[in-house]
Amino acid sequence: MGLPAFAEGVTDALTILVMFCGLLFLGRRVLLRRVRTISTFGDYLALSITLAPFVSGFMAYHHLGDYQKVLTVHILCGEIMLAALPFSKLGHMLYFFLYRFFLGGEYGLTRRLRVW
């Protein structure tokens, strides 16, 4: 008995959904002037770092291109994403709950104590 896993069709559908949402975010950054004016190189880099493991993983699983090279790129993209998490905007998804806990004490939602 192995670890639980999604079915192949579900995995493909979720991967395609992530890639589609990434294209929507890219289109929003490029096409909307109010978003384009505040976008920096780091925003585009964070988006590409996030999408790269999904695109390369999809390509590796479906044998699009040289399998060994695409798999190596997939592994490297995943490692780059994990290394970039604490130093970029990608870390917000991990630190969200920690921020909520910290700000709960700050705004007096707990015992009306300032934590600093």
Phi and psi restraints in degrees (range 20) as a CNS / XPLOR table:
assign (resid 1 and name C) (resid 2 and name N)
       (resid 2 and name CA) (resid 2 and name C) 1.0 -101.3 20.0 2
assign (resid 2 and name N) (resid 2 and name CA)
       (resid 2 and name C) (resid 3 and name N) 1.0 -171.9 20.0 2
assign (resid 2 and name C) (resid 3 and name N)
       (resid 3 and name CA) (resid 3 and name C) 1.0 -71.1 20.0 2
assign (resid 3 and name N) (resid 3 and name CA)
       (resid 3 and name C) (resid 4 and name N) 1.0 150.8 20.0 2
assign (resid 3 and name C) (resid 4 and name N)
       (resid 4 and name CA) (resid 4 and name C) 1.0 -67.1 20.0 2
assign (resid 4 and name N) (resid 4 and name CA)
       (resid 4 and name C) (resid 5 and name N) 1.0 145.9 20.0 2
assign (resid 4 and name C) (resid 5 and name N)
       (resid 5 and name CA) (resid 5 and name C) 1.0 -147.6 20.0 2
assign (resid 5 and name N) (resid 5 and name CA)
       (resid 5 and name C) (resid 6 and name N) 1.0 156.7 20.0 2
assign (resid 5 and name C) (resid 6 and name N)
       (resid 6 and name CA) (resid 6 and name C) 1.0 -75.0 20.0 2
assign (resid 6 and name N) (resid 6 and name CA)
       (resid 6 and name C) (resid 7 and name N) 1.0 158.3 20.0 2
assign (resid 6 and name C) (resid 7 and name N)
       (resid 7 and name CA) (resid 7 and name C) 1.0 -69.4 20.0 2
assign (resid 7 and name N) (resid 7 and name CA)
       (resid 7 and name C) (resid 8 and name N) 1.0 158.6 20.0 2
assign (resid 7 and name C) (resid 8 and name N)
       (resid 8 and name CA) (resid 8 and name C) 1.0 -58.9 20.0 2
assign (resid 8 and name N) (resid 8 and name CA)
       (resid 8 and name C) (resid 9 and name N) 1.0 -41.5 20.0 2
assign (resid 8 and name C) (resid 9 and name N)
       (resid 9 and name CA) (resid 9 and name C) 1.0 -65.5 20.0 2
assign (resid 9 and name N) (resid 9 and name CA)
       (resid 9 and name C) (resid 10 and name N) 1.0 -39.0 20.0 2
assign (resid 9 and name C) (resid 10 and name N)
       (resid 10 and name CA) (resid 10 and name C) 1.0 -65.8 20.0 2
assign (resid 10 and name N) (resid 10 and name CA)
       (resid 10 and name C) (resid 11 and name N) 1.0 -43.1 20.0 2
assign (resid 10 and name C) (resid 11 and name N)
       (resid 11 and name CA) (resid 11 and name C) 1.0 -62.2 20.0 2
assign (resid 11 and name N) (resid 11 and name CA)
       (resid 11 and name C) (resid 12 and name N) 1.0 -44.9 20.0 2
assign (resid 11 and name C) (resid 12 and name N)
       (resid 12 and name CA) (resid 12 and name C) 1.0 -62.4 20.0 2
assign (resid 12 and name N) (resid 12 and name CA)
       (resid 12 and name C) (resid 13 and name N) 1.0 -43.4 20.0 2
assign (resid 12 and name C) (resid 13 and name N)
       (resid 13 and name CA) (resid 13 and name C) 1.0 -63.3 20.0 2
assign (resid 13 and name N) (resid 13 and name CA)
       (resid 13 and name C) (resid 14 and name N) 1.0 -43.0 20.0 2
assign (resid 13 and name C) (resid 14 and name N)
       (resid 14 and name CA) (resid 14 and name C) 1.0 -66.9 20.0 2
assign (resid 14 and name N) (resid 14 and name CA)
       (resid 14 and name C) (resid 15 and name N) 1.0 -38.9 20.0 2
assign (resid 14 and name C) (resid 15 and name N)
       (resid 15 and name CA) (resid 15 and name C) 1.0 -64.2 20.0 2
assign (resid 15 and name N) (resid 15 and name CA)
       (resid 15 and name C) (resid 16 and name N) 1.0 -44.0 20.0 2
assign (resid 15 and name C) (resid 16 and name N)
       (resid 16 and name CA) (resid 16 and name C) 1.0 -64.5 20.0 2
assign (resid 16 and name N) (resid 16 and name CA)
       (resid 16 and name C) (resid 17 and name N) 1.0 -37.3 20.0 2
assign (resid 16 and name C) (resid 17 and name N)
       (resid 17 and name CA) (resid 17 and name C) 1.0 -62.6 20.0 2
assign (resid 17 and name N) (resid 17 and name CA)
       (resid 17 and name C) (resid 18 and name N) 1.0 -43.1 20.0 2
assign (resid 17 and name C) (resid 18 and name N)
       (resid 18 and name CA) (resid 18 and name C) 1.0 -63.3 20.0 2
assign (resid 18 and name N) (resid 18 and name CA)
       (resid 18 and name C) (resid 19 and name N) 1.0 -43.6 20.0 2
assign (resid 18 and name C) (resid 19 and name N)
       (resid 19 and name CA) (resid 19 and name C) 1.0 -65.1 20.0 2
assign (resid 19 and name N) (resid 19 and name CA)
       (resid 19 and name C) (resid 20 and name N) 1.0 -39.1 20.0 2
assign (resid 19 and name C) (resid 20 and name N)
       (resid 20 and name CA) (resid 20 and name C) 1.0 -64.7 20.0 2
assign (resid 20 and name N) (resid 20 and name CA)
       (resid 20 and name C) (resid 21 and name N) 1.0 -44.1 20.0 2
assign (resid 20 and name C) (resid 21 and name N)
       (resid 21 and name CA) (resid 21 and name C) 1.0 -63.8 20.0 2
assign (resid 21 and name N) (resid 21 and name CA)
       (resid 21 and name C) (resid 22 and name N) 1.0 -37.0 20.0 2
assign (resid 21 and name C) (resid 22 and name N)
       (resid 22 and name CA) (resid 22 and name C) 1.0 -62.9 20.0 2
assign (resid 22 and name N) (resid 22 and name CA)
       (resid 22 and name C) (resid 23 and name N) 1.0 -39.8 20.0 2
assign (resid 22 and name C) (resid 23 and name N)
       (resid 23 and name CA) (resid 23 and name C) 1.0 -66.7 20.0 2
assign (resid 23 and name N) (resid 23 and name CA)
       (resid 23 and name C) (resid 24 and name N) 1.0 -36.0 20.0 2
assign (resid 23 and name C) (resid 24 and name N)
       (resid 24 and name CA) (resid 24 and name C) 1.0 -63.7 20.0 2
assign (resid 24 and name N) (resid 24 and name CA)
       (resid 24 and name C) (resid 25 and name N) 1.0 -43.7 20.0 2
assign (resid 24 and name C) (resid 25 and name N)
       (resid 25 and name CA) (resid 25 and name C) 1.0 -63.7 20.0 2
assign (resid 25 and name N) (resid 25 and name CA)
       (resid 25 and name C) (resid 26 and name N) 1.0 -39.8 20.0 2
assign (resid 25 and name C) (resid 26 and name N)
       (resid 26 and name CA) (resid 26 and name C) 1.0 -65.0 20.0 2
assign (resid 26 and name N) (resid 26 and name CA)
       (resid 26 and name C) (resid 27 and name N) 1.0 -44.4 20.0 2
assign (resid 26 and name C) (resid 27 and name N)
       (resid 27 and name CA) (resid 27 and name C) 1.0 -61.7 20.0 2
assign (resid 27 and name N) (resid 27 and name CA)
       (resid 27 and name C) (resid 28 and name N) 1.0 -38.8 20.0 2
assign (resid 27 and name C) (resid 28 and name N)
       (resid 28 and name CA) (resid 28 and name C) 1.0 -63.0 20.0 2
assign (resid 28 and name N) (resid 28 and name CA)
       (resid 28 and name C) (resid 29 and name N) 1.0 -42.8 20.0 2
assign (resid 28 and name C) (resid 29 and name N)
       (resid 29 and name CA) (resid 29 and name C) 1.0 -66.1 20.0 2
assign (resid 29 and name N) (resid 29 and name CA)
       (resid 29 and name C) (resid 30 and name N) 1.0 -33.7 20.0 2
assign (resid 29 and name C) (resid 30 and name N)
       (resid 30 and name CA) (resid 30 and name C) 1.0 -85.1 20.0 2
assign (resid 30 and name N) (resid 30 and name CA)
       (resid 30 and name C) (resid 31 and name N) 1.0 -39.9 20.0 2
assign (resid 30 and name C) (resid 31 and name N)
       (resid 31 and name CA) (resid 31 and name C) 1.0 -90.3 20.0 2
assign (resid 31 and name N) (resid 31 and name CA)
       (resid 31 and name C) (resid 32 and name N) 1.0 -32.1 20.0 2
assign (resid 31 and name C) (resid 32 and name N)
       (resid 32 and name CA) (resid 32 and name C) 1.0 -87.3 20.0 2
assign (resid 32 and name N) (resid 32 and name CA)
       (resid 32 and name C) (resid 33 and name N) 1.0 121.4 20.0 2
assign (resid 32 and name C) (resid 33 and name N)
       (resid 33 and name CA) (resid 33 and name C) 1.0 -63.3 20.0 2
assign (resid 33 and name N) (resid 33 and name CA)
       (resid 33 and name C) (resid 34 and name N) 1.0 -39.8 20.0 2
assign (resid 33 and name C) (resid 34 and name N)
       (resid 34 and name CA) (resid 34 and name C) 1.0 -67.0 20.0 2
assign (resid 34 and name N) (resid 34 and name CA)
       (resid 34 and name C) (resid 35 and name N) 1.0 -28.6 20.0 2
assign (resid 34 and name C) (resid 35 and name N)
       (resid 35 and name CA) (resid 35 and name C) 1.0 -83.0 20.0 2
assign (resid 35 and name N) (resid 35 and name CA)
       (resid 35 and name C) (resid 36 and name N) 1.0 -38.7 20.0 2
assign (resid 35 and name C) (resid 36 and name N)
       (resid 36 and name CA) (resid 36 and name C) 1.0 -62.1 20.0 2
assign (resid 36 and name N) (resid 36 and name CA)
       (resid 36 and name C) (resid 37 and name N) 1.0 -36.1 20.0 2
assign (resid 36 and name C) (resid 37 and name N)
       (resid 37 and name CA) (resid 37 and name C) 1.0 -70.3 20.0 2
assign (resid 37 and name N) (resid 37 and name CA)
       (resid 37 and name C) (resid 38 and name N) 1.0 -27.7 20.0 2
assign (resid 37 and name C) (resid 38 and name N)
       (resid 38 and name CA) (resid 38 and name C) 1.0 -98.4 20.0 2
assign (resid 38 and name N) (resid 38 and name CA)
       (resid 38 and name C) (resid 39 and name N) 1.0 -2.4 20.0 2
assign (resid 38 and name C) (resid 39 and name N)
       (resid 39 and name CA) (resid 39 and name C) 1.0 -78.0 20.0 2
assign (resid 39 and name N) (resid 39 and name CA)
       (resid 39 and name C) (resid 40 and name N) 1.0 139.9 20.0 2
assign (resid 39 and name C) (resid 40 and name N)
       (resid 40 and name CA) (resid 40 and name C) 1.0 -117.7 20.0 2
assign (resid 40 and name N) (resid 40 and name CA)
       (resid 40 and name C) (resid 41 and name N) 1.0 175.5 20.0 2
assign (resid 40 and name C) (resid 41 and name N)
       (resid 41 and name CA) (resid 41 and name C) 1.0 -59.9 20.0 2
assign (resid 41 and name N) (resid 41 and name CA)
       (resid 41 and name C) (resid 42 and name N) 1.0 -36.0 20.0 2
assign (resid 41 and name C) (resid 42 and name N)
       (resid 42 and name CA) (resid 42 and name C) 1.0 -62.8 20.0 2
assign (resid 42 and name N) (resid 42 and name CA)
       (resid 42 and name C) (resid 43 and name N) 1.0 -33.3 20.0 2
assign (resid 42 and name C) (resid 43 and name N)
       (resid 43 and name CA) (resid 43 and name C) 1.0 -65.8 20.0 2
assign (resid 43 and name N) (resid 43 and name CA)
       (resid 43 and name C) (resid 44 and name N) 1.0 -43.8 20.0 2
assign (resid 43 and name C) (resid 44 and name N)
       (resid 44 and name CA) (resid 44 and name C) 1.0 -68.4 20.0 2
assign (resid 44 and name N) (resid 44 and name CA)
       (resid 44 and name C) (resid 45 and name N) 1.0 -36.3 20.0 2
assign (resid 44 and name C) (resid 45 and name N)
       (resid 45 and name CA) (resid 45 and name C) 1.0 -66.1 20.0 2
assign (resid 45 and name N) (resid 45 and name CA)
       (resid 45 and name C) (resid 46 and name N) 1.0 -42.9 20.0 2
assign (resid 45 and name C) (resid 46 and name N)
       (resid 46 and name CA) (resid 46 and name C) 1.0 -62.5 20.0 2
assign (resid 46 and name N) (resid 46 and name CA)
       (resid 46 and name C) (resid 47 and name N) 1.0 -39.8 20.0 2
assign (resid 46 and name C) (resid 47 and name N)
       (resid 47 and name CA) (resid 47 and name C) 1.0 -65.5 20.0 2
assign (resid 47 and name N) (resid 47 and name CA)
       (resid 47 and name C) (resid 48 and name N) 1.0 -42.3 20.0 2
assign (resid 47 and name C) (resid 48 and name N)
       (resid 48 and name CA) (resid 48 and name C) 1.0 -70.2 20.0 2
assign (resid 48 and name N) (resid 48 and name CA)
       (resid 48 and name C) (resid 49 and name N) 1.0 -36.3 20.0 2
assign (resid 48 and name C) (resid 49 and name N)
       (resid 49 and name CA) (resid 49 and name C) 1.0 -64.7 20.0 2
assign (resid 49 and name N) (resid 49 and name CA)
       (resid 49 and name C) (resid 50 and name N) 1.0 -35.3 20.0 2
assign (resid 49 and name C) (resid 50 and name N)
       (resid 50 and name CA) (resid 50 and name C) 1.0 -72.6 20.0 2
assign (resid 50 and name N) (resid 50 and name CA)
       (resid 50 and name C) (resid 51 and name N) 1.0 -40.3 20.0 2
assign (resid 50 and name C) (resid 51 and name N)
       (resid 51 and name CA) (resid 51 and name C) 1.0 -81.2 20.0 2
assign (resid 51 and name N) (resid 51 and name CA)
       (resid 51 and name C) (resid 52 and name N) 1.0 -26.5 20.0 2
assign (resid 51 and name C) (resid 52 and name N)
       (resid 52 and name CA) (resid 52 and name C) 1.0 -57.4 20.0 2
assign (resid 52 and name N) (resid 52 and name CA)
       (resid 52 and name C) (resid 53 and name N) 1.0 -44.7 20.0 2
assign (resid 52 and name C) (resid 53 and name N)
       (resid 53 and name CA) (resid 53 and name C) 1.0 -64.5 20.0 2
assign (resid 53 and name N) (resid 53 and name CA)
       (resid 53 and name C) (resid 54 and name N) 1.0 -32.0 20.0 2
assign (resid 53 and name C) (resid 54 and name N)
       (resid 54 and name CA) (resid 54 and name C) 1.0 -71.7 20.0 2
assign (resid 54 and name N) (resid 54 and name CA)
       (resid 54 and name C) (resid 55 and name N) 1.0 -44.2 20.0 2
assign (resid 54 and name C) (resid 55 and name N)
       (resid 55 and name CA) (resid 55 and name C) 1.0 -65.6 20.0 2
assign (resid 55 and name N) (resid 55 and name CA)
       (resid 55 and name C) (resid 56 and name N) 1.0 -47.7 20.0 2
assign (resid 55 and name C) (resid 56 and name N)
       (resid 56 and name CA) (resid 56 and name C) 1.0 -68.4 20.0 2
assign (resid 56 and name N) (resid 56 and name CA)
       (resid 56 and name C) (resid 57 and name N) 1.0 -34.6 20.0 2
assign (resid 56 and name C) (resid 57 and name N)
       (resid 57 and name CA) (resid 57 and name C) 1.0 -66.6 20.0 2
assign (resid 57 and name N) (resid 57 and name CA)
       (resid 57 and name C) (resid 58 and name N) 1.0 -40.3 20.0 2
assign (resid 57 and name C) (resid 58 and name N)
       (resid 58 and name CA) (resid 58 and name C) 1.0 -63.1 20.0 2
assign (resid 58 and name N) (resid 58 and name CA)
       (resid 58 and name C) (resid 59 and name N) 1.0 -43.1 20.0 2
assign (resid 58 and name C) (resid 59 and name N)
       (resid 59 and name CA) (resid 59 and name C) 1.0 -65.3 20.0 2
assign (resid 59 and name N) (resid 59 and name CA)
       (resid 59 and name C) (resid 60 and name N) 1.0 -40.6 20.0 2
assign (resid 59 and name C) (resid 60 and name N)
       (resid 60 and name CA) (resid 60 and name C) 1.0 -67.7 20.0 2
assign (resid 60 and name N) (resid 60 and name CA)
       (resid 60 and name C) (resid 61 and name N) 1.0 -41.9 20.0 2
assign (resid 60 and name C) (resid 61 and name N)
       (resid 61 and name CA) (resid 61 and name C) 1.0 -65.6 20.0 2
assign (resid 61 and name N) (resid 61 and name CA)
       (resid 61 and name C) (resid 62 and name N) 1.0 -37.8 20.0 2
assign (resid 61 and name C) (resid 62 and name N)
       (resid 62 and name CA) (resid 62 and name C) 1.0 -94.6 20.0 2
assign (resid 62 and name N) (resid 62 and name CA)
       (resid 62 and name C) (resid 63 and name N) 1.0 11.0 20.0 2
assign (resid 62 and name C) (resid 63 and name N)
       (resid 63 and name CA) (resid 63 and name C) 1.0 54.6 20.0 2
assign (resid 63 and name N) (resid 63 and name CA)
       (resid 63 and name C) (resid 64 and name N) 1.0 46.9 20.0 2
assign (resid 63 and name C) (resid 64 and name N)
       (resid 64 and name CA) (resid 64 and name C) 1.0 -92.6 20.0 2
assign (resid 64 and name N) (resid 64 and name CA)
       (resid 64 and name C) (resid 65 and name N) 1.0 103.2 20.0 2
assign (resid 64 and name C) (resid 65 and name N)
       (resid 65 and name CA) (resid 65 and name C) 1.0 98.1 20.0 2
assign (resid 65 and name N) (resid 65 and name CA)
       (resid 65 and name C) (resid 66 and name N) 1.0 -173.7 20.0 2
assign (resid 65 and name C) (resid 66 and name N)
       (resid 66 and name CA) (resid 66 and name C) 1.0 -69.0 20.0 2
assign (resid 66 and name N) (resid 66 and name CA)
       (resid 66 and name C) (resid 67 and name N) 1.0 117.6 20.0 2
assign (resid 66 and name C) (resid 67 and name N)
       (resid 67 and name CA) (resid 67 and name C) 1.0 -59.2 20.0 2
assign (resid 67 and name N) (resid 67 and name CA)
       (resid 67 and name C) (resid 68 and name N) 1.0 -46.6 20.0 2
assign (resid 67 and name C) (resid 68 and name N)
       (resid 68 and name CA) (resid 68 and name C) 1.0 -62.5 20.0 2
assign (resid 68 and name N) (resid 68 and name CA)
       (resid 68 and name C) (resid 69 and name N) 1.0 -42.9 20.0 2
assign (resid 68 and name C) (resid 69 and name N)
       (resid 69 and name CA) (resid 69 and name C) 1.0 -68.5 20.0 2
assign (resid 69 and name N) (resid 69 and name CA)
       (resid 69 and name C) (resid 70 and name N) 1.0 -42.9 20.0 2
assign (resid 69 and name C) (resid 70 and name N)
       (resid 70 and name CA) (resid 70 and name C) 1.0 -67.2 20.0 2
assign (resid 70 and name N) (resid 70 and name CA)
       (resid 70 and name C) (resid 71 and name N) 1.0 -38.8 20.0 2
assign (resid 70 and name C) (resid 71 and name N)
       (resid 71 and name CA) (resid 71 and name C) 1.0 -65.6 20.0 2
assign (resid 71 and name N) (resid 71 and name CA)
       (resid 71 and name C) (resid 72 and name N) 1.0 -39.7 20.0 2
assign (resid 71 and name C) (resid 72 and name N)
       (resid 72 and name CA) (resid 72 and name C) 1.0 -63.6 20.0 2
assign (resid 72 and name N) (resid 72 and name CA)
       (resid 72 and name C) (resid 73 and name N) 1.0 -43.0 20.0 2
assign (resid 72 and name C) (resid 73 and name N)
       (resid 73 and name CA) (resid 73 and name C) 1.0 -62.6 20.0 2
assign (resid 73 and name N) (resid 73 and name CA)
       (resid 73 and name C) (resid 74 and name N) 1.0 -40.7 20.0 2
assign (resid 73 and name C) (resid 74 and name N)
       (resid 74 and name CA) (resid 74 and name C) 1.0 -61.3 20.0 2
assign (resid 74 and name N) (resid 74 and name CA)
       (resid 74 and name C) (resid 75 and name N) 1.0 -45.4 20.0 2
assign (resid 74 and name C) (resid 75 and name N)
       (resid 75 and name CA) (resid 75 and name C) 1.0 -65.1 20.0 2
assign (resid 75 and name N) (resid 75 and name CA)
       (resid 75 and name C) (resid 76 and name N) 1.0 -43.8 20.0 2
assign (resid 75 and name C) (resid 76 and name N)
       (resid 76 and name CA) (resid 76 and name C) 1.0 -64.5 20.0 2
assign (resid 76 and name N) (resid 76 and name CA)
       (resid 76 and name C) (resid 77 and name N) 1.0 -39.8 20.0 2
assign (resid 76 and name C) (resid 77 and name N)
       (resid 77 and name CA) (resid 77 and name C) 1.0 -64.2 20.0 2
assign (resid 77 and name N) (resid 77 and name CA)
       (resid 77 and name C) (resid 78 and name N) 1.0 -39.5 20.0 2
assign (resid 77 and name C) (resid 78 and name N)
       (resid 78 and name CA) (resid 78 and name C) 1.0 -64.4 20.0 2
assign (resid 78 and name N) (resid 78 and name CA)
       (resid 78 and name C) (resid 79 and name N) 1.0 -40.4 20.0 2
assign (resid 78 and name C) (resid 79 and name N)
       (resid 79 and name CA) (resid 79 and name C) 1.0 -67.7 20.0 2
assign (resid 79 and name N) (resid 79 and name CA)
       (resid 79 and name C) (resid 80 and name N) 1.0 -38.5 20.0 2
assign (resid 79 and name C) (resid 80 and name N)
       (resid 80 and name CA) (resid 80 and name C) 1.0 -64.1 20.0 2
assign (resid 80 and name N) (resid 80 and name CA)
       (resid 80 and name C) (resid 81 and name N) 1.0 -41.1 20.0 2
assign (resid 80 and name C) (resid 81 and name N)
       (resid 81 and name CA) (resid 81 and name C) 1.0 -64.3 20.0 2
assign (resid 81 and name N) (resid 81 and name CA)
       (resid 81 and name C) (resid 82 and name N) 1.0 -43.0 20.0 2
assign (resid 81 and name C) (resid 82 and name N)
       (resid 82 and name CA) (resid 82 and name C) 1.0 -65.7 20.0 2
assign (resid 82 and name N) (resid 82 and name CA)
       (resid 82 and name C) (resid 83 and name N) 1.0 -37.1 20.0 2
assign (resid 82 and name C) (resid 83 and name N)
       (resid 83 and name CA) (resid 83 and name C) 1.0 -71.1 20.0 2
assign (resid 83 and name N) (resid 83 and name CA)
       (resid 83 and name C) (resid 84 and name N) 1.0 -30.1 20.0 2
assign (resid 83 and name C) (resid 84 and name N)
       (resid 84 and name CA) (resid 84 and name C) 1.0 -82.6 20.0 2
assign (resid 84 and name N) (resid 84 and name CA)
       (resid 84 and name C) (resid 85 and name N) 1.0 -16.1 20.0 2
assign (resid 84 and name C) (resid 85 and name N)
       (resid 85 and name CA) (resid 85 and name C) 1.0 -52.5 20.0 2
assign (resid 85 and name N) (resid 85 and name CA)
       (resid 85 and name C) (resid 86 and name N) 1.0 -54.0 20.0 2
assign (resid 85 and name C) (resid 86 and name N)
       (resid 86 and name CA) (resid 86 and name C) 1.0 -74.2 20.0 2
assign (resid 86 and name N) (resid 86 and name CA)
       (resid 86 and name C) (resid 87 and name N) 1.0 -13.4 20.0 2
assign (resid 86 and name C) (resid 87 and name N)
       (resid 87 and name CA) (resid 87 and name C) 1.0 -108.8 20.0 2
assign (resid 87 and name N) (resid 87 and name CA)
       (resid 87 and name C) (resid 88 and name N) 1.0 6.6 20.0 2
assign (resid 87 and name C) (resid 88 and name N)
       (resid 88 and name CA) (resid 88 and name C) 1.0 -137.2 20.0 2
assign (resid 88 and name N) (resid 88 and name CA)
       (resid 88 and name C) (resid 89 and name N) 1.0 -175.9 20.0 2
assign (resid 88 and name C) (resid 89 and name N)
       (resid 89 and name CA) (resid 89 and name C) 1.0 -67.3 20.0 2
assign (resid 89 and name N) (resid 89 and name CA)
       (resid 89 and name C) (resid 90 and name N) 1.0 -15.3 20.0 2
assign (resid 89 and name C) (resid 90 and name N)
       (resid 90 and name CA) (resid 90 and name C) 1.0 -65.7 20.0 2
assign (resid 90 and name N) (resid 90 and name CA)
       (resid 90 and name C) (resid 91 and name N) 1.0 -24.0 20.0 2
assign (resid 90 and name C) (resid 91 and name N)
       (resid 91 and name CA) (resid 91 and name C) 1.0 -67.9 20.0 2
assign (resid 91 and name N) (resid 91 and name CA)
       (resid 91 and name C) (resid 92 and name N) 1.0 -17.8 20.0 2
assign (resid 91 and name C) (resid 92 and name N)
       (resid 92 and name CA) (resid 92 and name C) 1.0 -59.9 20.0 2
assign (resid 92 and name N) (resid 92 and name CA)
       (resid 92 and name C) (resid 93 and name N) 1.0 -32.3 20.0 2
assign (resid 92 and name C) (resid 93 and name N)
       (resid 93 and name CA) (resid 93 and name C) 1.0 -68.3 20.0 2
assign (resid 93 and name N) (resid 93 and name CA)
       (resid 93 and name C) (resid 94 and name N) 1.0 -28.9 20.0 2
assign (resid 93 and name C) (resid 94 and name N)
       (resid 94 and name CA) (resid 94 and name C) 1.0 -84.6 20.0 2
assign (resid 94 and name N) (resid 94 and name CA)
       (resid 94 and name C) (resid 95 and name N) 1.0 -36.3 20.0 2
assign (resid 94 and name C) (resid 95 and name N)
       (resid 95 and name CA) (resid 95 and name C) 1.0 -87.8 20.0 2
assign (resid 95 and name N) (resid 95 and name CA)
       (resid 95 and name C) (resid 96 and name N) 1.0 0.1 20.0 2
assign (resid 95 and name C) (resid 96 and name N)
       (resid 96 and name CA) (resid 96 and name C) 1.0 -55.7 20.0 2
assign (resid 96 and name N) (resid 96 and name CA)
       (resid 96 and name C) (resid 97 and name N) 1.0 -48.9 20.0 2
assign (resid 96 and name C) (resid 97 and name N)
       (resid 97 and name CA) (resid 97 and name C) 1.0 -70.8 20.0 2
assign (resid 97 and name N) (resid 97 and name CA)
       (resid 97 and name C) (resid 98 and name N) 1.0 -34.7 20.0 2
assign (resid 97 and name C) (resid 98 and name N)
       (resid 98 and name CA) (resid 98 and name C) 1.0 -64.8 20.0 2
assign (resid 98 and name N) (resid 98 and name CA)
       (resid 98 and name C) (resid 99 and name N) 1.0 -41.2 20.0 2
assign (resid 98 and name C) (resid 99 and name N)
       (resid 99 and name CA) (resid 99 and name C) 1.0 -61.7 20.0 2
assign (resid 99 and name N) (resid 99 and name CA)
       (resid 99 and name C) (resid 100 and name N) 1.0 -43.5 20.0 2
assign (resid 99 and name C) (resid 100 and name N)
       (resid 100 and name CA) (resid 100 and name C) 1.0 -62.0 20.0 2
assign (resid 100 and name N) (resid 100 and name CA)
       (resid 100 and name C) (resid 101 and name N) 1.0 -40.2 20.0 2
assign (resid 100 and name C) (resid 101 and name N)
       (resid 101 and name CA) (resid 101 and name C) 1.0 -65.7 20.0 2
assign (resid 101 and name N) (resid 101 and name CA)
       (resid 101 and name C) (resid 102 and name N) 1.0 -44.4 20.0 2
assign (resid 101 and name C) (resid 102 and name N)
       (resid 102 and name CA) (resid 102 and name C) 1.0 -65.6 20.0 2
assign (resid 102 and name N) (resid 102 and name CA)
       (resid 102 and name C) (resid 103 and name N) 1.0 -45.9 20.0 2
assign (resid 102 and name C) (resid 103 and name N)
       (resid 103 and name CA) (resid 103 and name C) 1.0 -72.1 20.0 2
assign (resid 103 and name N) (resid 103 and name CA)
       (resid 103 and name C) (resid 104 and name N) 1.0 -22.5 20.0 2
assign (resid 103 and name C) (resid 104 and name N)
       (resid 104 and name CA) (resid 104 and name C) 1.0 -60.8 20.0 2
assign (resid 104 and name N) (resid 104 and name CA)
       (resid 104 and name C) (resid 105 and name N) 1.0 -43.2 20.0 2
assign (resid 104 and name C) (resid 105 and name N)
       (resid 105 and name CA) (resid 105 and name C) 1.0 -72.3 20.0 2
assign (resid 105 and name N) (resid 105 and name CA)
       (resid 105 and name C) (resid 106 and name N) 1.0 -32.4 20.0 2
assign (resid 105 and name C) (resid 106 and name N)
       (resid 106 and name CA) (resid 106 and name C) 1.0 -67.7 20.0 2
assign (resid 106 and name N) (resid 106 and name CA)
       (resid 106 and name C) (resid 107 and name N) 1.0 -41.0 20.0 2
assign (resid 106 and name C) (resid 107 and name N)
       (resid 107 and name CA) (resid 107 and name C) 1.0 -93.5 20.0 2
assign (resid 107 and name N) (resid 107 and name CA)
       (resid 107 and name C) (resid 108 and name N) 1.0 10.9 20.0 2
assign (resid 107 and name C) (resid 108 and name N)
       (resid 108 and name CA) (resid 108 and name C) 1.0 75.9 20.0 2
assign (resid 108 and name N) (resid 108 and name CA)
       (resid 108 and name C) (resid 109 and name N) 1.0 23.4 20.0 2
assign (resid 108 and name C) (resid 109 and name N)
       (resid 109 and name CA) (resid 109 and name C) 1.0 -80.4 20.0 2
assign (resid 109 and name N) (resid 109 and name CA)
       (resid 109 and name C) (resid 110 and name N) 1.0 -16.6 20.0 2
assign (resid 109 and name C) (resid 110 and name N)
       (resid 110 and name CA) (resid 110 and name C) 1.0 -100.3 20.0 2
assign (resid 110 and name N) (resid 110 and name CA)
       (resid 110 and name C) (resid 111 and name N) 1.0 -92.1 20.0 2
assign (resid 110 and name C) (resid 111 and name N)
       (resid 111 and name CA) (resid 111 and name C) 1.0 -115.8 20.0 2
assign (resid 111 and name N) (resid 111 and name CA)
       (resid 111 and name C) (resid 112 and name N) 1.0 21.2 20.0 2
assign (resid 111 and name C) (resid 112 and name N)
       (resid 112 and name CA) (resid 112 and name C) 1.0 57.9 20.0 2
assign (resid 112 and name N) (resid 112 and name CA)
       (resid 112 and name C) (resid 113 and name N) 1.0 41.0 20.0 2
assign (resid 112 and name C) (resid 113 and name N)
       (resid 113 and name CA) (resid 113 and name C) 1.0 -114.0 20.0 2
assign (resid 113 and name N) (resid 113 and name CA)
       (resid 113 and name C) (resid 114 and name N) 1.0 139.6 20.0 2
assign (resid 113 and name C) (resid 114 and name N)
       (resid 114 and name CA) (resid 114 and name C) 1.0 -85.4 20.0 2
assign (resid 114 and name N) (resid 114 and name CA)
       (resid 114 and name C) (resid 115 and name N) 1.0 132.6 20.0 2
assign (resid 114 and name C) (resid 115 and name N)
       (resid 115 and name CA) (resid 115 and name C) 1.0 -85.4 20.0 2
assign (resid 115 and name N) (resid 115 and name CA)
       (resid 115 and name C) (resid 116 and name N) 1.0 -8.8 20.0 2
